[in-house]
């Protein structure tokens, strides 16, 4: 990996990534998985077969943001999922989302109620993907 030598080199870079444009992955049963995400997590699935999460929803919650962070190859953070990735979804009310999950028989694998950046909970989708639910905490002054 090559990093810029100085701050002036960083300033001269014009083209850059401005955000995550989507999360795309294969599913064994696409329709059933879409229904699960709609029913359990409340995603609004569009007729074309996906959901659009707009930046204004995140912007309304100070402290929210999108993180890009590779983990070490031997990290156990994704367990009990056997996949090499997880999906972190920001929520406006973690307790409310977990209550909705419980109504559909989905219980958290782990809950982190007192984290610096806000509370988190881990669940698994029907195909074994770990979903990290995060309620952003506003930054403190």
Secondary structure, DSSP 8 states (H G I E B T S, - for coil): ----SSHHHHHH------S--------SSHHHHHHHHHHHH-----TTS-----HHHHHTSTT---------TT--TTTT--SS-EEEEE-S-HHHHHHHHHHTT---SEEETT-TT--EEEEE-TTS-EEEEE-------
